[in-house]
């Protein structure tokens, strides 16, 4: 079977003749004889025949030539993007010395009979620092500060809050050292006094000090039920945790603050009683990337020739957070050369280079002959015999790195005292490299935009160039502040990041929030290309939570548990901001939700005989509040839907 030939222009001889005759009627109405005997029609058919031959030859242009044409207008294939994940290293037991996780440590998923292991590389070294509790105090909302250090040495217990805890009361714990990115265990001996609270959802918020402010901590587990029974509280401290001074006492401070009870959440009726406290470090979290990190690769020796090219040993090169730096040997050491997108603005003394990330090739500045016969050098050329090396780059990437939560569990480089590893959130950001077909679609858009942001489509295209790892982009107009119906002088660029669902298809709301680095990169990229006077805002879209409660009847000889799992997965996939919607390309922005669609989705599930009842509720993903049952849920322009928990009951 021959390969399909691209049809670049589908017009034929008769189509060209008919188009020309229609233009004659519009531009020259006095010409009324359009029969084949008219000499003018004969000329039209002659030119149509010649154009038809040109179209035939154009449709025989192979992909190689098409790619060269794209390169002439500055279109290069986008390289793949590597997924990133936060990996936690858990210690086998508290260790009195610092346990280091060096950069370059390899971690991976489990290899199976059908799938190879997905390998990640640690990018930032981690020090798991030991600690102990050296300060303990309580601070009430009225400013009263009570030093309770005697409890650490076996003294009597104390009430950590007011007799009736008030919003803002806090229990302060001073650690011997700050623990950025570490997991600390707080072992409490408590007396059951703080009655009234739900032990699964106590009205407490754990925070860590960065020296100026208090930053929320992630709670791994709370065995105390809100400081009400003996057990451990395991906290993941933020990277900004630093030593600070509280009441003239310097320590790595963390605290538990009483927060207002939400709807349906009971509050404290009495203060918890703390009898003893121990603190020790049990792990740490650092970033890993689905790519191999290559450092200090020698590229070759410069021949002092303009436009010289050097090929990397590994390709493609995936984008990294830091700039790519080329180092050239000189008498004083290594000189840093800067990566640019092109040499149009480079002078003969500018130390610039261009990196073709997809091909893994570095090019130096060329010399171009001008109309008057002189040569103009664009970009400097290293001295003859100078050695070139690339300081660091990453290779690999692709969507296979978007592994689910808990999938990374194999430590390929053993580290003493590390018992296990895990990724507590799914890896995200992995995107495959651009294909030829995708570049063909992008080529005409590049010609039209000319690297400038004017229309909404321009903003969306340029955003994808700045951050190819994002899943969806939408540009909507924003009215003047305080005048929603006034003239539009601002635009909002809405970004949906790539996210991986769990085994049921469910997403956590925080997965839909783009990273600050992505938002800043897109904002900087668009700011250089926007129309002067236009205000640009780059942010995530607003999300309308959707909850479906349904009751279905199963067919005979079908397991109810299997039908329930398949039905929930179908609902989560349909009301998905990235892969949901009628077309499976993501829920359309601003599209309302109808309860009738629930029947259609569930009826396609294998084993479902009848939909007994289906109800649709709106939900706030932040507060969790739900509306009454609705037939239609309206979604604002520029907003997407988000599955906020579905309930499916299967009856035999």
C-alpha positions as CSV (number, residue, x, y, z in Angstrom):
1,X,0.0,0.0,0.0
2,X,1.6,3.3,-1.0
3,X,2.0,6.1,1.4
4,X,-0.8,8.8,1.3
5,X,0.2,11.8,-0.8
6,X,-0.6,15.2,0.7
7,X,-3.2,17.1,-1.3
8,X,-2.0,20.7,-1.0
9,X,-4.6,22.2,-3.4
10,X,-7.8,20.3,-4.3
11,X,-8.9,22.6,-7.1
12,X,-9.2,21.1,-10.6
13,X,-9.5,22.5,-14.1
14,X,-13.3,23.0,-14.1
15,X,-13.2,24.6,-10.6
16,X,-10.7,27.2,-11.8
17,X,-12.8,28.0,-14.8
18,X,-16.0,28.4,-12.7
19,X,-14.2,30.6,-10.2
20,X,-12.9,32.8,-13.0
21,X,-16.3,33.1,-14.6
22,X,-17.8,34.2,-11.3
23,X,-15.2,36.9,-10.9
24,X,-16.0,38.1,-14.4
25,X,-19.7,38.5,-13.5
26,X,-18.7,40.5,-10.4
27,X,-15.9,42.6,-11.8
28,X,-17.0,43.0,-15.5
29,X,-20.8,42.9,-15.7
30,X,-20.8,44.1,-19.3
31,X,-19.2,40.9,-20.4
32,X,-22.4,38.7,-20.9
33,X,-21.2,36.0,-23.4
34,X,-19.8,33.2,-21.3
35,X,-20.1,30.4,-23.9
36,X,-17.1,28.4,-24.9
37,X,-17.1,30.1,-28.3
38,X,-16.1,33.4,-26.8
39,X,-12.4,34.3,-27.1
40,X,-12.3,35.5,-23.5
41,X,-13.6,32.2,-22.2
42,X,-10.9,30.5,-24.4
43,X,-8.2,32.5,-22.6
44,X,-9.7,31.6,-19.2
45,X,-9.6,27.9,-20.1
46,X,-6.1,28.3,-21.3
47,X,-4.9,29.8,-18.0
48,X,-7.0,27.3,-16.0
49,X,-5.2,24.5,-17.8
50,X,-1.8,26.0,-17.0
51,X,-2.7,26.5,-13.3
52,X,-4.1,23.0,-13.1
53,X,-0.6,21.7,-14.2
54,X,1.0,23.8,-11.5
55,X,-1.4,22.5,-8.9
56,X,-0.6,18.9,-10.0
57,X,3.1,19.5,-9.6
58,X,2.6,21.2,-6.2
59,X,0.7,18.2,-5.0
60,X,3.7,16.1,-5.8
61,X,6.0,18.0,-3.4
62,X,7.3,15.5,-0.8
63,X,7.3,16.1,3.0
64,X,11.1,16.7,2.9
65,X,10.6,19.7,0.6
66,X,7.6,20.9,2.6
67,X,9.7,20.8,5.8
68,X,12.4,22.9,4.0
69,X,9.8,25.4,3.1
70,X,8.7,25.6,6.7
71,X,12.3,26.1,7.8
72,X,12.5,29.1,5.4
73,X,9.8,30.9,7.3
74,X,11.3,30.0,10.7
75,X,9.1,27.0,11.6
76,X,11.0,24.3,13.5
77,X,9.5,21.2,15.0
78,X,8.8,21.5,18.7
79,X,10.8,19.1,20.9
80,X,9.1,16.9,23.5
81,X,8.6,18.3,27.0
82,X,9.6,16.3,30.0
83,X,7.2,15.6,32.8
84,X,8.0,16.6,36.3
85,X,7.1,15.0,39.6
86,X,7.8,15.7,43.3
87,X,9.3,12.5,44.8
88,X,9.4,11.8,48.5
89,X,12.2,9.8,50.0
90,X,11.1,8.1,53.3
91,X,13.7,7.0,55.8
92,X,13.7,3.6,57.4
93,X,14.1,5.3,60.9
94,X,15.2,8.6,62.3
95,X,18.9,9.1,61.6
96,X,21.3,11.4,63.7
97,X,23.2,12.5,60.6
98,X,22.2,14.3,57.4
99,X,21.0,12.0,54.6
100,X,21.8,13.5,51.2
101,X,19.9,12.7,48.0
102,X,22.3,14.0,45.3
103,X,21.2,15.5,42.0
104,X,21.2,12.9,39.3
105,X,19.7,10.1,41.4
106,X,17.5,7.9,39.3
107,X,14.0,6.8,40.3
108,X,11.5,4.8,38.2
109,X,8.2,3.1,38.0
110,X,7.8,-0.6,38.2
111,X,8.7,-2.5,35.1
112,X,6.0,-5.0,34.0
113,X,5.7,-7.6,31.3
114,X,4.0,-5.2,28.9
115,X,5.5,-1.8,29.9
116,X,9.0,-0.6,30.4
117,X,10.0,1.4,33.5
118,X,9.7,5.1,33.2
119,X,12.9,6.6,34.6
120,X,13.0,10.1,36.3
121,X,16.2,12.0,37.3
122,X,16.4,14.1,40.5
123,X,17.2,17.7,39.4
124,X,17.7,19.3,42.8
125,X,19.8,17.8,45.6
126,X,18.0,17.2,48.9
127,X,19.4,17.2,52.4
128,X,17.3,15.3,55.0
129,X,18.3,17.1,58.1
130,X,17.7,15.5,61.6
131,X,15.9,17.6,64.2
132,X,14.4,17.6,67.7
133,X,11.9,19.7,69.5
134,X,13.7,22.4,71.5
135,X,10.9,25.0,72.0
136,X,7.2,24.6,72.8
137,X,4.7,27.3,73.5
138,X,1.1,28.4,73.1
139,X,-0.1,31.8,71.9
140,X,-3.7,32.9,72.3
141,X,-5.7,35.2,70.1
142,X,-5.4,38.0,72.7
143,X,-1.6,37.9,72.4
144,X,-0.9,35.9,75.6
145,X,2.3,33.8,75.1
146,X,2.9,30.8,77.3
147,X,6.3,29.1,77.4
148,X,5.8,25.3,77.8
149,X,9.3,24.0,77.4
150,X,9.1,22.1,80.7
151,X,6.8,19.6,78.9
152,X,9.6,18.6,76.6
153,X,11.7,17.5,79.6
154,X,8.9,15.5,81.3
155,X,7.0,18.3,83.0
156,X,3.3,18.5,83.5
157,X,0.9,18.7,80.6
158,X,-0.8,21.9,79.5
159,X,-3.8,23.1,77.5
160,X,-2.5,24.2,74.1
161,X,-5.3,26.7,73.4
162,X,-7.8,28.7,75.5
163,X,-10.1,26.8,77.8
164,X,-12.7,27.2,75.0
165,X,-10.4,27.4,71.9
166,X,-10.9,30.5,69.8
167,X,-10.1,31.2,66.2
168,X,-6.4,32.2,66.0
169,X,-5.2,30.3,69.0
170,X,-2.0,28.4,68.1
171,X,0.4,25.8,69.4
172,X,4.0,26.7,68.5
173,X,6.8,24.1,68.1
174,X,10.4,25.2,67.7
175,X,12.6,22.7,65.9
176,X,16.4,22.6,66.4
177,X,17.0,23.3,62.7
178,X,14.9,24.5,59.8
179,X,13.8,21.6,57.5
180,X,13.1,22.9,54.0
181,X,11.4,20.2,51.9
182,X,11.6,17.7,54.7
183,X,8.9,15.5,56.3
184,X,8.8,15.8,60.1
185,X,7.0,13.6,62.5
186,X,5.5,15.1,65.7
187,X,4.8,12.4,68.3
188,X,2.2,13.6,70.8
189,X,1.0,12.2,74.0
190,X,-2.4,13.8,74.4
191,X,-5.4,13.5,76.8
192,X,-8.8,13.4,75.3
193,X,-10.1,16.9,76.2
194,X,-10.7,18.7,72.9
195,X,-14.1,17.0,72.5
196,X,-16.6,17.9,69.8
197,X,-14.4,17.9,66.7
198,X,-14.5,15.4,63.9
199,X,-11.1,13.6,64.2
200,X,-11.0,13.1,60.4
201,X,-11.4,16.8,59.7
202,X,-10.4,18.9,62.8
203,X,-10.5,22.7,62.5
204,X,-6.7,23.0,62.6
205,X,-4.2,24.4,60.0
206,X,-0.5,23.5,60.2
207,X,1.9,26.3,59.1
208,X,5.7,26.8,59.0
209,X,7.6,30.0,59.3
210,X,9.9,31.3,56.5
211,X,11.3,34.1,58.7
212,X,8.6,36.6,57.8
213,X,5.3,34.9,57.2
214,X,3.6,31.6,58.0
215,X,3.2,29.2,55.0
216,X,0.7,26.3,55.0
217,X,2.1,22.8,55.4
218,X,0.8,19.6,53.8
219,X,-0.4,17.1,56.3
220,X,0.6,13.5,55.4
221,X,-1.4,12.0,58.2
222,X,-2.8,12.9,61.6
223,X,-3.2,10.0,64.0
224,X,-4.1,12.3,66.9
225,X,-7.5,13.3,65.5
226,X,-6.9,17.0,66.1
227,X,-4.5,16.6,69.1
228,X,-7.1,14.5,71.0
229,X,-5.3,11.2,71.4
230,X,-1.7,9.8,71.3
231,X,-0.2,9.5,67.9
232,X,1.9,11.0,65.2
233,X,1.3,14.0,63.0
234,X,3.4,13.9,59.8
235,X,4.0,17.2,58.0
236,X,5.7,18.1,54.8
237,X,7.4,21.4,55.3
238,X,7.7,23.9,52.5
239,X,11.0,24.8,50.7
240,X,10.9,28.2,52.2
241,X,11.1,27.0,55.8
242,X,13.8,29.0,57.6
243,X,14.9,29.8,61.1
244,X,13.1,32.7,62.8
245,X,12.7,34.4,66.1
246,X,9.6,34.1,68.2
247,X,9.6,35.8,71.6
248,X,13.4,36.0,71.6
249,X,13.7,32.3,70.8
250,X,15.4,31.3,67.6
251,X,14.3,28.0,66.0
252,X,12.7,26.4,63.0
253,X,9.1,27.3,64.0
254,X,6.0,25.5,63.0
255,X,2.5,25.9,64.5
256,X,-1.0,24.5,64.6
257,X,-3.7,27.3,64.3
258,X,-7.4,27.0,65.2
259,X,-9.4,28.0,62.1
260,X,-13.1,28.6,61.8
261,X,-15.3,25.5,61.5
262,X,-16.8,25.1,58.1
263,X,-20.4,24.1,57.4
264,X,-21.0,20.7,59.0
265,X,-17.6,20.8,60.8
266,X,-17.9,20.8,64.6
267,X,-15.6,23.2,66.5
268,X,-13.6,22.6,69.7
269,X,-15.5,22.7,73.0
270,X,-12.4,22.4,75.2
271,X,-8.7,22.7,74.7
272,X,-6.6,19.6,73.9
273,X,-4.2,18.6,76.7
274,X,-0.5,18.0,75.6
275,X,1.5,15.8,77.9
276,X,4.6,15.1,75.9
277,X,6.0,15.9,72.5
278,X,8.9,14.5,70.3
279,X,10.0,15.6,66.9
280,X,12.1,13.8,64.3
281,X,12.7,13.9,60.6
282,X,11.5,10.9,58.5
283,X,11.9,12.0,54.9
284,X,12.1,14.7,52.3
285,X,10.7,15.7,48.9
286,X,12.5,17.0,45.9
287,X,11.8,17.4,42.2
288,X,12.5,14.9,39.5
289,X,12.2,15.1,35.7
290,X,11.5,12.5,33.1
291,X,14.8,13.0,31.3
292,X,18.4,12.2,31.3
293,X,20.6,15.1,32.5
294,X,23.9,15.5,30.5
295,X,26.5,17.8,32.1
296,X,29.7,19.3,30.4
297,X,29.5,17.5,27.1
298,X,32.4,18.3,24.8
299,X,31.0,19.3,21.3
300,X,34.3,19.6,19.4
301,X,36.8,22.1,18.2
302,X,36.0,25.3,16.4
303,X,37.5,25.8,12.9
304,X,36.8,29.6,13.0
305,X,34.3,29.2,10.1
306,X,31.0,31.2,10.2
307,X,27.9,29.0,10.5
308,X,29.7,26.0,11.9
309,X,27.4,23.3,13.4
310,X,27.9,20.8,16.2
311,X,25.8,17.8,16.8
312,X,25.0,16.7,20.4
313,X,25.4,13.0,21.4
314,X,21.8,12.7,22.5
315,X,18.6,14.2,21.0
316,X,16.1,15.7,21.3
317,X,16.8,18.3,23.9
318,X,13.8,19.0,26.2
319,X,13.2,22.4,27.6
320,X,14.5,23.1,31.1
321,X,13.8,25.9,33.6
322,X,17.2,27.4,33.3
323,X,18.9,28.8,30.1
324,X,21.1,26.6,27.9
325,X,24.7,27.8,28.1
326,X,27.4,27.1,25.6
327,X,30.9,27.4,27.0
328,X,33.9,28.2,24.8
329,X,37.5,27.7,26.0
330,X,39.5,30.9,26.3
331,X,42.8,32.1,27.9
332,X,41.0,33.2,31.0
333,X,38.9,30.1,31.3
334,X,35.4,29.3,29.9
335,X,33.4,32.0,28.2
336,X,29.6,31.8,28.4
337,X,27.6,32.1,25.1
338,X,23.9,32.9,25.1
339,X,21.2,31.0,23.2
340,X,19.0,33.1,20.9
341,X,16.1,32.1,18.6
342,X,17.8,33.6,15.5
343,X,20.8,35.7,14.4
344,X,18.8,38.6,12.9
345,X,19.6,40.9,15.8
346,X,23.2,39.6,16.5
347,X,26.3,41.7,15.8
348,X,29.7,40.4,14.9
349,X,30.8,40.6,18.6
350,X,27.7,39.0,20.2
351,X,28.4,35.6,21.7
352,X,25.2,34.0,20.5
353,X,24.3,30.5,19.3
354,X,21.1,28.8,18.0
355,X,20.0,25.4,19.3
356,X,17.8,23.1,17.2
357,X,16.3,21.2,20.1
358,X,14.5,18.5,18.0
359,X,17.6,17.6,16.0
360,X,20.1,18.2,18.8
361,X,22.3,20.6,16.8
362,X,24.0,23.8,17.7
363,X,24.8,26.5,15.1
364,X,27.1,29.4,15.3
365,X,26.6,32.8,13.6
366,X,26.7,32.9,9.8
367,X,28.2,35.3,7.4
368,X,25.8,36.8,4.8
369,X,26.8,38.5,1.6
370,X,25.1,41.8,1.1
371,X,23.9,43.3,-2.2
372,X,27.0,45.5,-2.5
373,X,29.2,42.4,-2.3
374,X,30.4,42.8,1.3
375,X,30.1,40.1,4.0
376,X,28.2,40.8,7.2
377,X,28.8,38.6,10.2
378,X,25.8,37.8,12.4
379,X,27.1,36.5,15.8
380,X,30.7,36.1,16.9
381,X,32.8,33.1,15.8
382,X,35.2,31.5,18.4
383,X,38.9,31.4,17.8
384,X,40.3,28.6,15.8
385,X,41.1,25.5,17.9
386,X,38.8,26.6,20.8
387,X,37.0,23.7,22.5
388,X,33.2,24.0,22.9
389,X,31.1,22.3,25.5
390,X,27.5,22.5,26.6
391,X,27.2,23.1,30.3
392,X,24.1,21.0,30.8
393,X,21.0,19.8,28.9
394,X,18.2,17.3,29.2
395,X,17.1,14.7,26.8
396,X,14.1,12.4,26.7
397,X,10.6,13.6,27.7
398,X,7.3,12.7,26.2
399,X,3.8,12.0,27.5
400,X,4.7,8.6,28.8
401,X,6.2,10.5,31.8
402,X,2.8,11.6,33.0
403,X,2.5,8.7,35.4
404,X,-0.2,8.4,38.1
405,X,0.2,9.2,41.8
406,X,2.2,6.6,43.6
407,X,3.6,5.0,40.4
408,X,7.3,6.1,41.1
409,X,8.4,3.5,43.6
410,X,11.8,2.1,42.5
411,X,15.1,3.7,43.6
412,X,17.6,2.8,40.9
413,X,20.5,4.5,42.8
414,X,20.6,3.1,46.4
415,X,20.9,5.6,49.2
416,X,21.7,4.6,52.8
417,X,18.8,4.7,55.2
418,X,16.1,5.4,52.5
419,X,13.5,2.7,52.8
420,X,11.1,3.7,50.1
421,X,10.1,6.4,47.7
422,X,6.8,7.6,46.2
423,X,5.3,10.5,44.2
424,X,2.5,11.9,46.3
425,X,1.0,13.6,43.2
426,X,0.8,12.5,39.6
427,X,3.6,13.6,37.3
428,X,2.5,16.2,34.7
429,X,3.8,18.4,31.9
430,X,5.0,15.6,29.6
431,X,4.2,16.2,25.9
432,X,5.3,14.4,22.8
433,X,7.3,16.2,20.1
434,X,5.6,17.9,17.3
435,X,4.9,15.9,14.2
436,X,5.2,16.9,10.5
437,X,1.4,17.0,10.2
438,X,1.1,19.3,13.2
439,X,3.8,21.6,11.8
440,X,2.0,21.8,8.4
441,X,-1.0,23.1,10.3
442,X,1.1,25.6,12.2
443,X,3.0,26.9,9.2
444,X,0.2,29.0,7.7
445,X,-0.6,30.4,11.2
446,X,3.0,31.5,11.6
447,X,2.9,33.3,8.3
448,X,-0.3,35.1,9.3
449,X,0.7,36.1,12.9
450,X,4.4,37.0,12.0
451,X,5.2,36.5,15.7
452,X,2.8,39.2,16.8
453,X,-0.2,38.9,19.1
454,X,-3.2,40.8,17.6
455,X,-6.2,38.4,17.5
456,X,-7.3,35.8,20.0
457,X,-6.0,33.1,17.8
458,X,-2.6,34.8,17.8
459,X,-2.5,34.8,21.6
460,X,-3.4,31.1,21.7
461,X,-0.8,30.1,19.1
462,X,2.0,32.1,20.8
463,X,1.1,30.7,24.2
464,X,1.5,27.1,22.8
465,X,4.9,28.1,21.5
466,X,6.0,29.5,24.9
467,X,4.6,26.6,26.9
468,X,4.0,23.5,24.7
469,X,3.4,21.4,27.8
470,X,0.0,22.9,28.6
471,X,-3.1,20.9,27.6
472,X,-5.5,23.7,26.5
473,X,-5.3,27.4,25.8
474,X,-8.2,29.9,25.5
475,X,-8.1,33.6,24.8
476,X,-11.1,35.7,25.8
477,X,-11.6,39.4,25.9
478,X,-11.8,41.3,29.2
479,X,-13.7,44.5,29.5
480,X,-12.4,47.6,31.2
481,X,-12.3,47.4,35.0
482,X,-15.7,48.3,36.3
483,X,-17.2,48.4,32.8
484,X,-17.9,44.8,31.7
485,X,-19.8,46.1,28.6
486,X,-17.2,48.8,27.8
487,X,-14.5,48.8,25.0
488,X,-12.2,45.8,25.2
489,X,-8.6,46.9,25.8
490,X,-7.4,43.7,27.6
491,X,-7.3,40.0,27.0
492,X,-7.3,37.0,29.3
493,X,-5.2,34.0,28.3
494,X,-6.6,30.9,30.1
495,X,-4.3,27.9,30.6
496,X,-5.2,24.4,31.5
497,X,-2.2,22.3,32.5
498,X,-1.6,18.7,31.5
499,X,-3.0,16.5,34.3
500,X,-3.2,12.8,35.0
501,X,-6.3,11.2,36.6
502,X,-6.4,8.3,39.0
503,X,-7.6,4.8,38.3
504,X,-11.3,6.0,38.3
505,X,-10.6,9.0,36.1
506,X,-10.9,11.5,39.0
507,X,-8.9,14.7,39.2
508,X,-7.9,16.7,42.2
509,X,-8.7,20.4,41.9
510,X,-5.1,21.5,42.6
511,X,-4.0,19.6,39.5
512,X,-5.8,22.1,37.3
513,X,-3.7,25.0,38.7
514,X,-0.7,25.8,36.4
515,X,2.7,26.3,37.9
516,X,3.9,29.8,38.6
517,X,6.9,29.2,36.3
518,X,4.6,28.4,33.4
519,X,2.4,31.5,33.9
520,X,5.5,33.8,34.2
521,X,7.1,32.3,31.1
522,X,3.9,32.8,29.0
523,X,3.4,36.3,30.4
524,X,6.9,37.3,29.5
525,X,6.6,35.8,26.0
526,X,3.3,37.5,25.2
527,X,4.4,40.8,26.7
528,X,7.1,41.1,24.0
529,X,4.6,40.4,21.2
530,X,1.4,42.1,22.2
531,X,0.0,45.3,20.7
532,X,1.2,48.4,22.6
533,X,-1.5,49.5,25.1
534,X,-3.1,46.0,25.4
535,X,-3.2,44.5,28.9
536,X,-2.6,40.8,29.1
537,X,-3.6,38.5,31.9
538,X,-2.4,34.9,32.0
539,X,-4.3,32.7,34.5
540,X,-6.2,29.5,34.9
541,X,-9.9,29.4,33.9
542,X,-12.7,29.4,36.5
543,X,-14.2,25.9,37.1
544,X,-17.8,25.0,37.6
545,X,-18.0,21.9,39.8
546,X,-20.5,19.2,38.6
547,X,-21.9,16.4,40.8
548,X,-24.0,13.6,39.3
549,X,-26.2,11.3,41.5
550,X,-27.7,8.5,39.5
551,X,-29.4,5.1,40.0
552,X,-29.2,2.4,37.3
553,X,-30.5,-1.1,36.9
554,X,-28.0,-3.8,35.9
555,X,-28.5,-6.5,33.3
556,X,-28.5,-10.1,34.4
557,X,-25.2,-11.9,34.9
558,X,-23.3,-8.5,35.2
559,X,-21.4,-7.7,38.4
560,X,-22.7,-4.6,40.1
561,X,-19.2,-3.5,41.3
562,X,-17.9,-3.6,37.7
563,X,-20.8,-1.6,36.4
564,X,-20.4,1.0,39.2
565,X,-16.7,1.4,38.4
566,X,-17.3,1.7,34.7
567,X,-20.1,4.1,35.2
568,X,-18.1,6.4,37.4
569,X,-15.2,6.3,35.0
570,X,-17.5,7.3,32.2
571,X,-18.9,10.2,34.1
572,X,-15.4,11.5,35.2
573,X,-14.1,11.2,31.6
574,X,-17.1,13.0,30.1
575,X,-17.1,15.9,32.5
576,X,-13.3,16.3,32.2
577,X,-11.7,19.7,31.3
578,X,-9.0,18.1,29.2
579,X,-10.3,14.8,27.6
580,X,-14.0,15.2,28.2
581,X,-16.9,16.7,26.2
582,X,-18.9,15.4,23.3
583,X,-15.7,15.2,21.1
584,X,-13.3,13.9,23.7
585,X,-11.0,16.9,23.3
586,X,-12.0,18.6,26.5
587,X,-15.2,20.2,27.7
588,X,-15.9,23.2,25.5
589,X,-15.4,26.6,27.2
590,X,-18.8,28.1,28.3
591,X,-20.8,25.0,27.3
592,X,-23.8,24.4,29.6
593,X,-24.4,21.0,31.3
594,X,-27.7,19.2,30.7
595,X,-29.0,16.4,32.8
596,X,-30.1,14.6,29.6
597,X,-26.4,14.0,28.8
598,X,-26.1,11.9,32.0
599,X,-28.6,9.4,30.6
600,X,-26.6,9.2,27.3
601,X,-23.3,8.7,29.1
602,X,-24.6,6.0,31.5
603,X,-26.6,4.2,28.8
604,X,-23.4,3.5,26.9
605,X,-21.9,1.7,29.9
606,X,-21.7,-2.1,29.3
607,X,-24.1,-3.9,31.6
608,X,-26.5,-1.0,32.2
609,X,-30.1,-2.0,31.3
610,X,-32.0,1.0,32.5
611,X,-31.4,4.5,34.0
612,X,-33.8,4.7,36.9
613,X,-33.0,8.2,38.0
614,X,-30.3,10.9,37.4
615,X,-29.8,14.2,39.1
616,X,-27.4,17.0,38.4
617,X,-26.0,19.4,41.0
618,X,-23.7,22.4,40.7
619,X,-20.8,22.5,43.2
620,X,-18.1,25.0,44.3
621,X,-14.7,23.2,44.0
622,X,-13.3,25.5,46.7
623,X,-15.9,25.5,49.4
624,X,-17.7,22.2,48.4
625,X,-21.2,23.7,48.6
626,X,-23.7,22.2,46.2
627,X,-26.8,23.7,44.6
628,X,-30.3,22.1,44.4
629,X,-31.0,19.5,41.7
630,X,-30.9,21.1,38.2
631,X,-32.0,20.2,34.7
632,X,-29.5,22.6,33.2
633,X,-26.3,24.0,34.7
634,X,-25.1,27.2,33.0
635,X,-21.3,27.7,32.6
636,X,-19.9,31.2,32.2
637,X,-17.8,32.2,29.1
638,X,-14.2,31.2,29.7
639,X,-15.1,28.6,32.3
640,X,-14.9,24.8,32.3
641,X,-16.6,22.0,34.2
642,X,-14.9,19.9,36.9
643,X,-16.2,16.7,38.3
644,X,-16.7,17.3,42.0
645,X,-17.5,13.7,43.1
646,X,-20.2,11.5,41.5
647,X,-22.4,9.0,43.2
648,X,-23.7,5.9,41.3
649,X,-26.0,3.3,42.7
650,X,-26.4,0.0,40.8
651,X,-29.4,-2.2,41.5
652,X,-29.9,-5.8,40.4
